[in-house]
Amino acid sequence: MAEETIFSKIIRREIPADILYQDELVTAFRDIQPKAPTHILIIPNHLIPTVNDVKASDEKALGRMMTVAAKLADEAGIAEDGYRLIMNCNKHGGQEVFHIHMHLLGGDFLGPLVS
Ligand code: 5GP
């Protein structure tokens, strides 16, 4: 059984977070240390530690994460200019919280991902 992270407490509203969206599958909230003018994390409500642990039964929640990303980008007014969606996996990907999350970053020109 994978160990819960701070994100499970955010989902259950046991610790404060600026939650922008929540339904039966996913939760979205502002990153506590934003790396762009808009920096939102979108996560499944059930614990999946890394992208390596994703199963076919997770596809509904993963699809919802994408739908919610597009909706929140639109609501933030960054859809037309554009934005970046990132999921980090394990050490080389720079993953720090082991509850998968999609970063929605935008509100400025982000530059090339790799230069
Ligand atoms: P990772 O490096 O795992 O892809 O990204 C984890 C992200 O979670 C980081 O951008 C970090 O700022 C954010 N984060 C970590 N702890 C908290 C927290 O307690 N609340 C919020 N809102 N964001 C957090």
Residues whose N, C-alpha, C, O or C-beta is under 5 A from the ligand:
A	BS01	5GP	I6 A17 R30 D31 I32 Q33 N88 G94 Q95 E96 V97
